């Protein structure tokens, strides 16, 4: 078998010759992560101005400056620069992901060439090299194992799964080996082959191995990830909508400007005055306040989310999360606690089972302050070997310690501590002497203890492991303190319980023990270097006393259940994507609520494995993708494919992840969400980081995103209804045999109101009460119903303003047409103030900033009318109390017409 592998890669167990290695290095290239050339900083900054809305704003700033409105021009320029700087910083940060990825790669490798083992720079490895790995090494390239001894690998940097992975070089039961090795890329993700492959950048936890290099550089697993994360980011849905809106408004502004100018020109209106009016109207039509409102609302949203453990790296990501229709989430640590816990037990004898759980264990305390390890063995010996004062000190220090070790051991020890372990041995009379370690062949571990009493010394062996195996090694049971021979009925009962717990996808552990004599212990003690050690161990672990079973599982987060239900109520599909076994994933999905009772009746329609996904072509998969709720045993490229297919069906997809292998999927998703415990590469590739790894935090972020989207729409509806009112008033006024209702400077004042405090305060509205009970926003920023509604508002403003203007012109006021223009100007401004109230959110939380801004704007309007210096600038005159009554009644009508329009349209 091994010979076939070596032959396929044209190498030998003695390694390549130096000449062969040199030739292959030239052919396949260096074993390093290559970074694509990026744009220079200047080019990156200038690219921020290549946007339709930004271009419009720059034109508006130039025109504002030329017509004398310098303040407006300065404000627009500041807004444009701030937005460009924010965009530049975000894109510059995105390039850091590659630097983080490159820093993870091993710098050297132990390689065998020409029969000699040497250390070389890892980048000089090539296909066919024989590489040696052992505990503590970082794997320098993708290797196919040809030798292994008790090899365990930490692949968490790649997969995000924290459990150690056992690897082996046993090919005896693998079918079609030659074909699989020759086409290894096609079979790379098959379970039986993955056990033989160690990937570049993974860490060796224990054991040792020898492997042949099968991929280097950008062809390795991590190299392919590097290629994917260097692809350009796609525009967010919000960016696309704003860009589209900017182009439409730009076209409208130009058309209005030209139309009004020619209307005035053909009516023999003053050309200069007509041009100034047309340009002022065009400037007013451009929503220069949009970027400022967008930045403000998104920034405030970021601050709120940061307080809830959600760190947003890109402003637009806040809104995008609020629009998402699918959340593809990891299981471990996000939906679950990432903490193995005993969830069920079956104990024939409670005290003995608890004692075995606590003593047959390798979990350790790590002192956080000093970084020193304190084993449970020390814990058990402390009372016997230390003074009472020392014991108190150690107990105090334990409060500052954390338990580390194998997840199964930690779960068993926590179970023991929670079930009175300390009370069972208050004198700490058990002293740990020796251990028969767990390995994948034995499927069990045993620990030998000595118990000191006043009269004698007793020796015990405590054993835990695979339940069927522990049961087979036992010939007795202990039940409630009584030991008796095991019978067939008891064996059947225990086996049924094992099956029942296994069907719940619990990891089942069997517990047993027996008392031994000093001679048995000495056999073990004196045989560690003896070839017969395995026989002695086997003999010692026979004729055990069975005491019970533990069912262990990483439990779902309690808050995840409510969070998933909130998403479903909000019309968001939650999909679990995990590297775990199908049954485990299904059980968690069922418990959390991702799979409903109806879904569980037809699991094949809703649960898909990575292998099954590979067998589907894109068309077949596209037909069922919206029905799949659980993906098990998937790998990085498949995560990207899941996102691609969902996006092809116009879904906005959020993806969570923590491992390096998740980085490409996070970058591809509309919003990538990295876990706070994840790798730096993942965090750099993500749009948002969840510091507490909690799915519920994502859901609260969705609520904030929806609020921001709502507020952005409020601003646009308010501003565009004003635009329509102003455009119709000027255009129709130009067609009628009357003067223009507003002067150019008054139009610019109206523009300031539209973009100023009242408009921007709408961006601070609280969440609506039903915000998480409605489907996600999938259409345009402004749909047809909204456009009809704001058009009605604009028409109401036009009719009211022109009617009052014409009425005042006919009164022959001593102020002449100035009085009519002042009345028209004032009623139009008050229309805006009342209209702002139409767009408040349906929330019990009141927006005080909106009220203050409306009062402030009203006071400014009064000053414009009554302050002599401002009267000259704005061409206004004082108005009487009766005039104010008329203006207020007329402008307040928009509150009534808005409610009527809502009823008619809805």
C-alpha positions in Angstrom: 0.0 0.0 0.0 2.7 2.5 1.1 4.7 1.5 -2.0 1.8 2.6 -4.3 1.7 6.0 -2.6 5.5 6.5 -2.9 5.3 5.3 -6.6 2.5 7.8 -7.4 4.6 10.7 -6.2 7.8 9.3 -7.7 9.7 9.2 -4.4 11.0 6.7 -1.9 10.9 6.3 1.9 14.5 7.6 1.9 13.3 10.8 0.3 14.2 12.7 -2.8 17.7 13.4 -4.0 19.0 16.9 -3.8 18.9 17.1 -7.6 15.3 15.9 -7.8 14.3 18.3 -5.1 15.9 21.2 -7.0 14.2 20.2 -10.3 10.8 19.9 -8.6 11.1 23.2 -6.8 11.6 24.9 -10.1 8.6 23.0 -11.6 6.1 23.5 -8.7 7.4 26.7 -7.2 8.2 27.6 -3.6 6.1 26.3 -0.8 4.8 29.7 0.4 1.6 31.8 0.4 1.7 34.3 -2.4 0.0 37.7 -2.1 -1.6 39.4 -5.1 -0.3 42.9 -5.9 -2.6 45.4 -4.3 -3.4 49.0 -5.3 -1.2 51.7 -3.9 -2.6 53.8 -1.0 -3.2 56.8 -3.3 -5.1 54.8 -5.9 -7.1 53.1 -3.1 -8.1 56.5 -1.7 -9.0 58.0 -5.1 -11.2 54.9 -5.9 -13.5 56.0 -3.0 -14.7 58.9 -5.2 -15.8 56.6 -8.1 -19.4 56.6 -7.0 -22.4 58.2 -8.6 -23.7 59.8 -5.5 -20.3 61.2 -4.5 -19.8 62.5 -8.0 -23.2 64.3 -7.8 -22.3 65.8 -4.4 -19.0 67.1 -5.8 -20.9 68.9 -8.6 -23.4 70.2 -6.1 -20.5 71.6 -4.0 -19.0 73.3 -7.0 -22.3 74.9 -8.0 -23.1 75.9 -4.5 -19.8 77.7 -4.2 -20.2 79.4 -7.6 -23.7 80.8 -6.7 -22.4 82.1 -3.4 -23.6 79.5 -1.0 -20.1 78.8 0.5 -21.4 77.2 3.7 -23.4 74.6 1.8 -20.3 73.9 -0.4 -18.0 73.4 2.6 -20.5 71.1 4.4 -20.8 68.9 1.3 -17.0 68.7 0.8 -16.5 67.7 4.5 -19.2 65.0 4.2 -17.6 63.6 1.0 -14.1 63.5 2.5 -15.3 61.8 5.7 -17.1 59.1 3.8 -14.0 58.6 1.5 -11.7 58.3 4.5 -14.0 55.7 6.2 -14.1 53.7 2.9 -10.4 53.9 2.5 -9.7 52.6 6.1 -12.1 49.7 5.7 -10.5 48.5 2.4 -7.0 48.9 3.8 -7.9 46.8 6.8 -9.3 44.1 4.5 -5.8 43.5 3.1 -4.5 42.6 6.6 -6.2 39.1 6.3 -3.4 37.9 4.0 -0.7 39.2 6.3 -2.3 37.3 9.2 -2.6 34.1 7.1 1.1 34.3 6.0 2.2 34.7 9.6 0.6 31.4 10.5 2.7 29.3 8.1 5.5 27.1 9.4 9.0 28.5 8.8 11.0 25.2 8.8 10.5 21.5 8.1 12.2 18.3 9.1 12.7 16.5 5.8 14.4 13.3 4.7 16.5 13.6 1.6 19.0 11.0 0.3 18.3 9.0 3.4 19.4 11.8 5.8 17.1 13.8 8.0 17.7 17.5 7.9 16.0 20.8 8.8 15.3 23.1 5.8 13.2 26.3 5.2 9.6 25.2 4.8 9.3 27.2 1.5 11.9 24.8 -0.1 9.7 21.8 0.3 8.4 20.3 -2.9 6.1 17.5 -4.1 7.4 14.0 -3.1 9.5 15.2 -0.2 9.3 13.0 2.9 8.5 15.1 5.9 8.8 14.0 9.6 6.4 15.5 12.1 6.2 15.0 15.9 4.5 16.5 18.9 4.9 20.3 19.0 5.5 20.7 15.2 3.5 22.8 12.8 2.8 20.9 9.6 4.7 22.7 6.8 2.8 21.4 3.8 -0.1 19.1 2.9 1.1 15.6 3.7 -0.3 12.1 3.0 0.8 9.9 5.8 3.0 6.8 5.2 3.8 6.2 8.9 2.1 7.2 12.1 2.2 6.4 15.8 -0.6 7.6 18.0 -0.8 10.8 16.0 -3.2 13.5 17.0 -3.6 16.8 15.2 -5.1 20.2 16.2 -6.9 21.4 13.1 -8.8 24.1 14.9 -7.0 27.0 13.1 -8.4 25.5 9.8 -11.7 24.0 10.9 -12.7 25.9 14.0 -13.5 22.6 15.7 -11.6 22.5 19.0 -11.4 18.7 19.4 -8.1 16.8 18.5 -8.2 14.8 15.3 -6.6 11.3 15.2 -4.7 10.5 12.0 -3.3 7.2 10.9 -1.4 5.5 8.0 -3.5 2.3 7.9 -4.6 1.8 4.3 -5.5 -1.9 4.6 -9.3 -1.4 4.4 -9.3 1.3 1.8 -10.8 0.3 -1.5 -9.5 1.8 -4.9 -6.4 3.2 -3.2 -4.4 3.6 -6.4 -7.2 5.5 -8.1 -7.8 7.7 -5.0 -4.2 8.5 -4.6 -3.7 9.3 -8.3 -6.8 11.7 -8.2 -6.4 12.8 -4.6 -8.0 16.2 -5.2 -11.3 14.5 -6.2 -11.4 12.4 -3.1 -9.7 14.8 -0.7 -12.8 15.2 1.5 -13.7 11.6 1.8 -13.8 10.5 5.5 -11.4 7.6 5.2 -8.9 9.6 3.2 -9.1 12.6 5.5 -7.8 10.4 8.3 -4.6 10.0 6.3 -4.0 13.6 5.3 -2.5 16.4 7.5 -2.9 19.9 6.3 -0.5 22.7 6.2 -0.6 24.9 9.2 -2.2 22.4 11.6 -0.4 21.5 14.8 0.8 18.1 16.1 -0.6 17.5 19.6 0.9 14.1 20.2 2.6 11.1 18.6 4.6 11.3 15.5 4.3 10.6 11.7 5.9 10.6 8.4 4.2 11.9 5.2 4.8 12.5 1.6 4.2 16.1 0.4 1.2 16.1 -1.9 0.6 19.9 -2.2 2.7 23.0 -1.7 2.1 26.8 -1.6 -1.1 28.0 -3.1 -2.2 24.4 -3.9 -2.4 23.4 -0.3 -5.6 23.7 1.8 -4.5 27.0 3.3 -3.2 28.2 -0.1 -6.6 27.7 -1.6 -8.1 29.7 1.3 -5.5 32.4 0.6 -6.6 32.6 -3.1 -10.3 32.9 -2.1 -9.8 35.6 0.5 -7.9 37.8 -2.0 -10.9 38.0 -4.2 -12.6 41.5 -4.3 -15.4 42.2 -1.9 -18.8 42.5 -3.4 -20.9 45.6 -2.9 -23.3 45.4 0.0 -27.0 45.5 -0.8 -27.3 49.0 0.7 -24.4 50.3 -1.4 -26.0 49.0 -4.5 -29.4 50.6 -3.6 -27.8 53.9 -2.7 -25.8 54.0 -5.9 -28.9 53.2 -8.0 -30.8 55.9 -6.2 -28.0 58.4 -6.7 -28.0 57.9 -10.4 -31.7 58.4 -10.6 -31.7 61.5 -8.5 -28.8 62.9 -10.6 -30.7 62.4 -13.8 -33.8 64.0 -12.3 -31.7 67.0 -11.0 -30.3 67.6 -14.5 -33.7 67.3 -16.2 -35.3 69.7 -13.6 -32.5 72.2 -13.9 -32.7 72.3 -17.8 -36.6 72.2 -17.8 -37.1 75.1 -15.3 -34.4 77.2 -17.0 -36.0 76.9 -20.5 -39.5 77.5 -19.1 -38.3 80.8 -17.6 -36.3 81.6 -20.8 -39.3 81.3 -23.1 -41.4 83.3 -20.7 -39.0 86.2 -21.0 -38.1 85.8 -17.3 -34.8 87.4 -16.2 -32.2 84.9 -17.5 -29.7 85.3 -14.7 -32.5 85.0 -12.1 -34.0 82.0 -13.9 -30.6 80.3 -14.1 -30.0 80.9 -10.4 -33.4 79.5 -9.6 -32.9 76.4 -11.8 -29.4 75.7 -10.3 -30.7 76.2 -6.7 -33.5 73.8 -7.4 -31.1 71.2 -8.8 -28.9 71.5 -5.8 -31.9 71.1 -3.5 -32.9 68.0 -5.4 -29.5 66.3 -4.7 -29.7 64.6 -1.3 -26.3 65.8 0.0 -27.4 65.0 3.5 -27.8 61.2 2.6 -24.1 60.3 3.2 -24.1 62.2 6.5 -27.3 60.6 7.7 -26.1 57.2 6.6 -22.7 57.6 8.3 -24.4 59.0 11.5 -27.0 56.3 11.8 -24.6 53.5 11.0 -22.0 54.9 13.5 -24.6 55.1 16.3 -25.7 51.6 15.4 -22.1 50.4 15.7 -21.8 52.0 19.2 -25.0 50.3 20.4 -23.8 46.9 19.0 -20.4 47.2 20.5 -22.0 47.5 24.0 -23.8 44.2 23.1 -20.5 42.4 22.2 -20.8 42.9 18.4 -17.9 44.7 16.9 -18.6 46.0 13.4 -15.7 46.7 11.1 -17.6 48.1 8.2 -20.3 50.7 8.6 -22.5 49.2 5.8 -22.5 45.8 7.5 -24.8 47.1 10.2 -27.6 47.7 7.7 -26.8 44.6 5.7 -27.3 42.3 8.7 -30.8 43.8 9.1 -31.6 42.9 5.5 -30.4 39.3 5.6 -32.8 36.5 4.7 -30.5 33.6 5.6 -28.1 33.1 8.5 -25.7 30.3 7.9 -24.2 29.6 11.3 -21.6 27.3 12.8 -22.7 24.9 15.5 -19.9 24.6 18.0 -19.6 27.6 20.4 -22.2 29.6 18.5 -25.4 27.6 18.9 -23.8 25.4 21.6 -21.7 26.3 24.7 -18.5 24.8 23.3 -18.2 22.9 26.6 -18.7 19.2 26.8 -21.2 18.5 29.6 -22.7 15.3 31.1 -26.3 15.7 30.0 -27.6 12.3 31.1 -26.4 9.5 33.4 -27.3 6.0 34.3 -25.6 5.1 37.6 -26.0 1.8 39.3 -24.0 3.1 42.2 -23.9 6.8 42.5 -21.0 7.2 44.9 -18.6 4.9 43.1 -19.5 6.4 39.7 -18.8 9.9 41.0 -15.5 8.8 42.5 -14.4 7.2 39.2 -15.4 10.3 37.2 -13.3 12.5 39.5 -10.2 10.2 39.9 -9.9 8.5 36.5 -9.2 11.8 34.9 -6.4 13.9 33.4 -8.0 17.3 33.6 -5.8 19.9 35.3 -6.1 23.3 36.8 -4.2 26.1 35.2 -3.4 29.0 37.5 -4.4 32.1 35.4 -2.1 34.6 37.2 1.1 32.5 37.3 0.5 30.2 34.4 1.4 27.1 36.5 -0.4 23.8 36.2 -1.7 22.1 39.3 -2.8 18.5 38.5 -5.7 16.8 40.2 -3.2 14.4 41.6 -1.8 17.3 43.7 -5.3 18.3 44.5 -6.0 14.8 45.9 -2.7 14.6 47.8 -2.8 18.1 49.2 -4.5 17.4 52.5 -2.2 14.6 53.3 1.1 16.4 52.4 0.4 20.0 53.4 -0.5 22.0 56.4 -3.9 23.4 56.9 -2.7 26.9 56.1 -1.2 25.7 52.8 -4.5 24.0 52.0 -6.3 27.3 52.4 -3.9 29.1 50.2 -4.3 26.5 47.5 -8.0 26.5 47.7 -8.0 30.3 47.3 -5.7 30.1 44.3 -8.0 27.5 42.8 -10.7 30.2 42.5 -8.3 32.0 40.1 -7.7 28.8 38.1 -9.4 27.2 35.2 -9.8 23.6 34.3 -8.0 22.5 31.2 -7.6 19.2 29.4 -9.5 16.8 27.2 -13.1 17.9 26.8 -14.4 14.5 28.0 -12.2 14.6 31.1 -13.3 18.1 31.9 -17.0 17.1 31.5 -16.5 14.0 33.8 -14.7 16.0 36.4 -17.2 18.8 36.5 -20.0 16.1 36.8 -18.1 14.6 39.8 -17.6 18.0 41.5 -21.3 18.7 41.0 -22.3 15.4 42.6 -20.4 15.5 45.8 -17.0 14.3 44.8 -15.2 16.3 47.5 -17.6 14.9 50.2 -16.8 11.3 49.1 -13.1 11.8 49.9 -12.8 14.7 52.4 -9.5 13.5 53.7 -7.9 13.3 50.2 -6.8 9.8 51.0 -6.4 8.6 47.4 -2.9 9.0 46.0 -2.4 8.6 42.2 0.3 6.1 41.4 0.2 5.2 37.7 -1.8 5.5 34.5 -2.6 3.2 31.6 -3.3 5.9 29.0 -6.1 6.1 26.5 -5.4 5.3 22.9 -7.6 4.8 19.8 -7.1 1.0 19.8 -7.7 0.4 23.5 -10.6 2.9 23.7 -10.2 3.2 27.5 -8.0 4.7 30.2 -7.2 3.4 33.6 -5.6 5.0 36.7 -4.1 3.2 39.7 -4.6 4.8 43.1 -3.4 3.9 46.6 -5.8 4.7 49.5 -4.3 5.2 52.9 -6.5 4.4 56.0 -5.6 4.1 59.6 -5.3 0.4 59.5 -4.2 -0.5 56.0 -3.3 0.5 52.5 -5.6 -0.4 49.6 -4.9 -0.3 45.9 -7.6 0.4 43.2 -7.7 0.6 39.4 -10.4 3.0 38.0 -11.3 2.6 34.4 -13.5 4.5 32.0 -14.0 4.2 28.2 -16.2 2.9 25.4 -19.3 1.6 27.2 -19.6 -1.8 25.3 -15.9 -2.4 25.9 -16.1 -1.6 29.7 -19.2 -3.8 30.0 -17.4 -6.7 28.3 -14.4 -6.3 30.7 -16.7 -6.4 33.7 -18.0 -9.5 35.4 -19.7 -7.8 38.4 -21.8 -4.7 39.1 -22.0 -2.5 42.1 -25.5 -1.3 42.9 -26.2 1.0 45.9 -23.1 -0.3 47.7 -23.7 -4.0 47.0 -21.5 -6.0 44.6 -22.9 -8.9 42.7 -22.3 -11.0 39.6 -23.5 -9.5 36.4 -26.3 -11.5 34.7 -27.7 -11.5 31.1 -30.7 -9.5 32.1 -28.6 -6.7 33.6 -26.3 -6.7 30.5 -29.4 -6.4 28.2 -30.7 -3.5 30.3 -27.4 -1.7 30.2 -27.0 -2.3 26.4 -30.5 -0.9 25.9 -29.6 2.2 27.9 -26.4 2.6 25.8 -28.4 2.4 22.6 -31.0 4.9 24.0 -28.3 7.4 24.9 -26.4 6.9 21.7 -29.5 7.6 19.7 -29.7 11.0 21.4 -26.2 11.5 19.9 -24.6 11.5 23.4 -21.0 10.4 23.7 -21.4 7.5 26.1 -18.7 6.7 28.7 -18.7 3.5 30.7 -17.4 3.5 34.3 -15.8 0.6 36.3 -13.2 -0.3 38.9 -11.8 -3.1 41.0 -9.6 -3.4 44.1 -6.1 -4.9 43.4 -3.2 -5.9 45.6 0.2 -4.3 45.9 1.7 -7.1 43.8 -0.5 -6.2 40.8 0.6 -2.5 41.1 4.3 -3.5 41.3 3.9 -5.5 38.1 2.8 -2.4 36.3 5.3 -0.2 38.0 8.2 -2.4 37.1 7.2 -3.2 33.5 7.1 0.2 31.8 10.1 -0.7 29.7 9.2 -4.3 29.3 7.8 -5.8 26.1 5.1 -7.5 28.1 3.6 -4.2 29.4 0.6 -4.5 27.1 -0.2 -8.1 28.4 0.1 -6.9 32.0 -2.2 -4.0 31.3 -4.8 -6.2 29.7 -4.7 -8.6 32.6 -5.2 -5.8 35.1 -8.2 -4.4 33.3 -10.2 -7.7 33.4 -12.9 -8.7 35.8 -13.9 -5.1 36.6 -16.9 -4.0 38.6 -19.3 -1.9 36.4 -20.9 1.1 38.1 -22.6 3.3 35.5 -22.8 5.3 32.3 -22.3 9.0 31.5 -23.8 10.7 28.4 -21.7 13.7 27.3 -22.6 16.4 24.8 -21.9 20.0 24.0 -25.3 21.4 25.0 -27.2 24.1 23.1 -27.0 27.7 24.5 -30.3 28.4 26.3 -30.5 31.8 24.6 -29.9 30.3 21.2 -33.3 28.6 21.3 -35.1 32.0 21.8 -32.8 33.6 19.2 -33.6 31.0 16.5 -37.3 31.5 17.2 -36.9 35.3 16.9 -35.3 34.8 13.5 -38.0 32.5 12.3 -40.6 35.0 13.4 -38.7 37.7 11.5 -38.7 35.7 8.3 -35.0 34.8 8.5 -34.0 31.2 7.8 -31.4 29.8 10.2 -29.1 27.2 8.6 -26.6 25.1 10.7 -23.3 24.3 8.9 -21.0 22.1 10.8 -18.1 19.7 10.4 -19.8 17.4 13.0 -21.5 14.1 12.3 -24.9 14.2 10.7 -26.7 12.7 13.7 -25.1 15.1 16.2 -26.0 18.1 14.0 -29.6 16.9 13.6 -30.1 16.4 17.3 -28.8 19.9 18.2 -30.8 21.4 15.3 -34.0 19.7 16.6 -33.4 20.8 20.2 -32.7 24.4 19.2 -35.6 24.7 16.8 -33.9 24.9 13.5 -35.6 21.6 12.6 -39.3 21.6 13.4 -41.4 18.5 14.2 -42.6 18.5 10.6 -39.0 18.7 9.3 -38.0 15.8 11.4 -40.6 13.6 9.7 -38.7 14.0 6.4 -35.1 14.6 7.5 -33.7 13.7 4.0 -35.3 16.9 2.6 -33.8 19.2 5.2 -30.4 17.6 6.2 -27.5 17.3 3.8 -24.0 16.0 4.2 -20.9 17.4 2.4 -20.6 14.2 0.4 -24.3 14.3 -0.7 -23.8 18.0 -1.6 -20.9 17.1 -3.9 -23.0 14.7 -5.8 -25.5 17.4 -6.8 -24.9 19.7 -9.8 -25.7 23.4 -9.4 -29.2 23.1 -11.0 -30.2 20.2 -8.8 -28.9 22.0 -5.7 -30.5 25.3 -6.6 -33.9 23.5 -6.6 -33.6 22.3 -3.0 -31.2 24.9 -1.4 -34.0 26.8 0.4 -35.3 23.6 2.0 -32.0 22.6 3.6 -31.6 23.6 7.2 -28.6 21.5 8.4 -25.3 20.8 6.6 -23.0 18.2 8.2 -19.4 17.2 7.4 -18.8 20.2 5.1 -15.5 21.8 4.1 -14.5 25.4 3.0 -15.3 25.2 -0.7 -18.7 23.9 0.0 -19.5 26.8 2.4 -18.8 29.2 -0.5 -20.9 27.1 -2.8 -23.8 27.2 -0.3 -23.5 31.0 -0.2 -23.2 31.3 -4.1 -26.3 29.3 -4.7 -28.4 31.1 -2.1 -27.2 34.5 -3.5 -28.2 33.3 -7.0 -31.7 33.1 -5.7 -31.5 36.8 -4.5 -31.0 36.0 -0.9 -28.9 38.2 1.4 -26.7 35.7 3.3 -24.9 36.1 6.6 -22.2 33.5 7.4 -20.5 32.9 10.8 -17.2 31.2 11.3 -14.1 30.9 13.5 -11.5 28.8 11.6 -9.1 29.9 8.9 -11.2 27.6 6.6 -14.2 29.9 7.2 -12.4 33.0 5.9 -13.3 32.6 2.2 -17.0 32.0 3.0 -17.1 35.0 5.3 -15.6 37.2 2.6 -18.1 35.9 0.0 -21.2 36.4 2.2 -23.1 39.7 2.2 -21.9 40.0 5.8 -19.3 37.7 7.4 -19.5 37.3 11.1 -16.4 36.0 13.0 -16.4 34.6 16.5 -14.3 36.4 19.1 -12.6 33.1 19.9 -11.7 32.6 16.2 -8.4 33.1 14.4 -7.1 36.5 13.4 -7.3 35.5 9.7 -11.1 34.9 10.2 -11.5 38.2 12.1 -9.7 40.2 9.4 -11.8 38.6 6.7 -15.1 39.3 8.5 -17.3 42.4 8.5 -18.4 41.9 12.1 -16.9 40.1 15.2 -19.1 38.6 17.9 -17.0 38.8 21.0 -19.0 36.4 23.1 -19.5 33.8 20.3 -23.2 33.9 21.0 -25.9 33.5 18.3 -28.2 35.7 20.3 -25.8 38.6 19.8 -26.2 38.2 16.0 -30.0 38.4 16.4 -29.8 41.6 18.5 -27.6 43.0 15.7 -30.2 42.1 13.2 -32.7 44.2 15.1 -30.3 47.2 15.1 -29.7 46.7 11.4 -33.4 46.8 10.7 -33.8 49.9 12.7 -31.0 51.7 10.8 -32.6 50.6 7.5 -36.0 51.9 8.6 -34.4 55.3 9.7 -32.6 55.6 6.4 -35.9 55.1 4.6 -37.5 57.7 6.8 -34.9 60.2 5.9 -35.3 59.5 2.2 -39.1 59.6 2.3 -39.0 62.9 4.1 -36.4 64.4 1.8 -37.9 63.2 -1.5 -41.4 64.4 -0.5 -39.8 67.8 0.0 -38.0 67.5 -3.3 -41.1 66.7 -5.2 -43.0 69.5 -3.5 -40.3 72.0 -4.3 -39.8 70.9 -7.9 -43.6 70.9 -8.6 -44.1 74.3 -6.9 -41.3 75.9 -9.0 -42.2 74.1 -12.2 -45.9 74.8 -12.1 -45.3 78.3 -10.8 -43.1 78.9 -13.9 -45.9 77.7 -16.2 -48.5 80.0 -14.5 -48.6 83.8 -15.1 -47.2 84.5 -11.6 -43.7 85.3 -10.2 -41.5 82.4 -8.9 -42.8 81.5 -5.4 -39.2 81.2 -3.9 -36.0 83.1 -4.4 -32.8 81.1 -5.0 -31.6 81.8 -1.5 -34.9 80.6 0.0 -34.6 77.3 -2.0 -31.1 76.8 -0.5 -32.6 77.5 3.0 -35.2 74.8 2.3 -32.4 72.5 1.2 -30.6 73.1 4.5 -33.8 72.2 6.4 -34.2 69.0 4.3 -30.7 67.9 5.0 -30.3 69.5 8.4 -31.3 68.6 12.0 -35.0 67.7 11.4 -34.0 65.3 8.6 -31.0 63.8 10.4 -33.0 63.4 13.6 -35.2 61.0 11.8 -32.1 58.8 11.6 -32.2 58.5 15.4 -35.7 57.0 15.7 -36.1 54.0 18.0 -37.0 50.5 16.8 -40.6 49.9 15.9 -42.4 47.5 18.2 -43.0 44.9 15.5 -39.6 45.2 13.9 -38.7 41.5 14.5 -42.1 40.2 13.5 -42.0 41.2 9.8 -40.1 39.7 6.8 -36.7 41.2 5.8 -36.6 44.1 3.4 -35.7 42.7 -0.1 -37.0 45.4 -2.4 -35.8 48.8 -3.4 -35.1 51.5 -0.8 -38.3 53.1 -2.0 -41.0 50.8 -3.4 -44.0 51.9 -5.5 -46.4 52.4 -2.6 -43.8 54.6 -0.9 -43.2 56.6 -4.0 -47.0 57.2 -4.5 -47.3 58.3 -0.9 -44.4 60.8 -1.0 -45.7 62.1 -4.4 -49.1 62.7 -2.7 -47.3 64.6 0.1 -45.4 66.6 -2.5 -48.6 67.5 -4.4 -50.3 68.6 -1.2 -47.4 70.9 -0.4 -47.5 72.3 -4.0 -51.2 72.9 -4.0 -51.1 74.5 -0.5 -48.1 76.7 -1.3 -49.2 77.9 -4.7 -52.8 78.5 -3.4 -51.6 80.7 -0.6 -49.1 82.4 -2.9 -51.8 83.3 -5.4 -54.2 84.3 -2.7 -51.6 86.7 -1.2 -50.7 88.2 -4.6 -54.3 89.2 -4.9 -54.5 91.1 -1.6 -52.4 94.1 -2.7 -50.3 94.1 0.4 -48.1 97.1 1.2 -45.1 94.8 0.9 -46.2 93.7 -2.6 -45.1 90.4 -3.9 -42.5 90.1 -1.0 -45.3 89.4 1.4 -46.7 86.6 -0.9 -43.2 85.1 -1.3 -42.7 85.2 2.5 -46.0 83.5 3.1 -45.3 80.8 0.4 -41.7 80.3 1.8 -43.0 80.0 5.4 -45.8 77.6 4.7 -43.5 75.4 2.7 -40.9 75.3 5.6 -43.7 74.5 8.0 -44.9 71.8 5.7 -41.5 70.2 6.2 -41.7 70.4 10.0 -45.2 68.8 10.2 -44.2 66.3 7.5 -41.3 65.1 9.6 -43.8 64.0 12.3 -45.4 61.7 9.7 -42.2 59.6 9.5 -41.7 58.9 13.2 -41.4 55.2 14.2 -44.2 53.4 15.9 -42.4 53.0 19.2 -43.0 53.9 22.8 -39.6 55.5 22.9 -39.8 59.1 21.9 -37.1 60.8 19.8 -36.4 64.0 21.8 -33.8 65.1 19.3 -36.5 65.3 16.6 -38.7 67.5 18.8 -35.8 69.8 19.7 -34.7 70.1 16.0 -38.2 71.0 14.9 -38.5 73.7 17.6 -35.1 75.0 16.7 -35.8 75.2 13.0 -39.1 77.0 13.6 -37.3 79.6 15.7 -34.7 80.1 12.9 -37.6 80.5 10.4 -39.1 83.2 12.7 -35.7 85.0 12.8 -35.4 84.9 9.0 -38.8 86.7 8.8 -38.3 89.3 11.5 -34.6 90.1 11.8 -33.9 93.1 9.5 -30.5 91.9 8.4 -31.9 88.4 7.5 -34.9 90.0 5.7 -32.4 91.6 3.3 -30.6 88.4 2.6 -33.7 86.2 2.3 -36.0 88.9 0.8 -38.7 88.4 3.4 -41.0 90.8 5.4 -42.9 90.6 8.7 -46.2 88.7 8.7 -49.2 89.3 11.0 -50.6 86.9 13.7 -53.5 86.0 11.5 -51.1 85.1 8.7 -49.4 82.7 11.2 -52.7 81.1 12.0 -53.4 80.6 8.3 -49.9 79.2 7.6 -50.1 76.8 10.5 -53.6 75.5 9.7 -52.7 75.1 6.0 -49.3 73.3 6.7 -50.8 71.0 9.4 -53.2 69.6 6.8 -50.3 67.3 5.6 -50.7 65.3 8.9 -54.3 64.5 7.8 -53.6 63.9 4.1 -50.8 61.5 5.1 -53.1 59.3 7.2 -55.7 59.3 4.3 -53.0 58.4 1.8 -51.8 55.5 4.1 -55.3 54.1 4.2 -55.9 54.4 0.5 -52.6 52.9 -0.5 -52.5 50.1 2.1 
